Amino acid sequence: MRTIDSQLHVLSREDYLAPTFVDVFGGVHTRPANNLPLVIWPDGSWCHSGNSFIRDLFERNLSRRNRGGSLSVAVASLSHLLRYCWVRKIDPLDLSDSQFTELIGELLAERHHTHPDRPKRGANRVIAIGRTCLQYLFSVSQYQGDNFLVGPEGRIRAQLKEFQVSVGKGGQGRTKTVRFWDHAALPSPGALGTRSPISTKKIVELRSAVYALSKSPHIRLRRHVILKLLEITGGRRGEIAEISVKSILEASRMERPMLCIPTLKTRRGCTPYRYVPISRSDVAFLLQYVEVHRRAVIRRRKAGKPDHGLLLVSEVSGEPLKATSITQEIRFLAKEAGIAEKACPHMFRHRFITKLFVALIEQHRVANPEAFRSMLLSGEELKTKVSEWTGTRPESLDAYIDLAFDEVAGFKKIFDLVTVGLTVDSFLGSLECEMQRLSIGDDPHLVAGRLVDLARALKGDLLTARSNRSE
């Protein structure tokens, strides 16, 4: 039964084809549109104006990965306006300036359901919602031939603003224009929230919580695999969810293993995946999940059906684990471990990038943040490596540079990201996992065999590191 708070979109099927144009002979041309958010009203009926707007965004090739991607984010913002209009029985095209102002006021005033002393959403989120709603209102009014709904002199008094940003290599050469709507009711931007990297202590606490929380060997090892992948790849949660079994097997056959992971935030024309160094011992650990626990679930739940090929699977259905489930897993583990502070998948990404920068600072003996920024912008090979391993652009990484210098100054500890530092940390995590297995009654001979495999892989990693140092 639908309510006013129900989700206001459904995702199209995997085989859905969206019509694009009709040729002169009357033939309808289509293109794949799986995972396209289809907008509905609270009673489940089709929302024509909302879908017209989403169609515009779809034509701009916004991401639909991970249950609708950027298009689902846009629909989530638009849903606030659609609910407001539905409750008051207002056609969105009849909205007034005072009603739009009232909507923004309600979004700012709403309180968090579990922490009534906190606002439900910050100023920056309200700004994003408001701008998406203004973009929608302008778009649908243009289709209706109404040029007076949104604008400086419109019924909703908003202004279209723009600024230039640098693009291209090192942010040099080309610029692009970014346009957005603004309105007097929108709040002033708040400070951009930058989560701190997750600490080693918290990772150990999360690992320790796995045994107490997990009800089956598959879920137990899958949680250890999630923690390990977040720690060693710096991947976003959606990227972790899309790592394939094939990429693990390919890494296991490499002399110097590299794990292929998808890159969700790519610009048009860029490669939608990247390669991240991974230790032999970590490959051996991941293969245990692939060859034993995952294989058993796929054989049991997907009998007679093709294997989808993704690494992390649901024990109940055998289907791929969703990106949101990875966030839930970290939340469950943090609660079980009694971690009161924020703990989420993206904090592992912050840790990965910070450790990478610490290693680069130590390797190049950079004296201060300004010198390091200059080195990033001028060093083509260095920029390429940062981009390859993190799936982002150097100009987006300023905050990590400061965090890295704080760590160097505070601890004076040298990290070799690829070969030694994180390799040993990760091996210790694998060792803790095997000790948990032994404590709950796993066959000691099987545990001993797995430990031998991990130790051999670690030895290979350390020999490679020594060879690299000699070179």
Buried (B, 14 or more C-beta within 10 A) or exposed (E): EEEEEBEBBEBBEEEBBBEEEEEEEEEEEEEEBBBBBBBBBBEEEEBEBBBBBBBBBBEEEBBBBBBBBBBBBBBBBBBBBBBBBBEEEEEBBEBEBEBBBBBBEEBBEEEEEEEEEEBBBBBBBBBBBBBBBBBBBBBBBEEEEBEEBBBEEBBBBBBBEEEEEEBEBBBEEEEEEEEBBBBEBBBEEEEEEEEEBBEEEBBBBBBBBBBEBBEEBBBBBBBBBBBBBBBBBBBBBBBBBBBBBEBBBBBBEEEBBBBBBBBBBBEEEEEEBBBBBBBBBBBBBBBBBBEBBBEEBBEEBBEEEEEEEBBBBBBEEBEBBBBEBBBEBBBBBBEBBEBEEEBBBBBBBBBBBBBBBBBBBBEEEBEEBEEBBEBBBEBEEBBEEBBBBBBBBBBEBEBBBBBBBEBBEEEEEEBBBBBBBBBBBBBBBBBBBBEBBBEEEBEEEEBEEBBEBBBEBBEBBBEBBEEEEEE
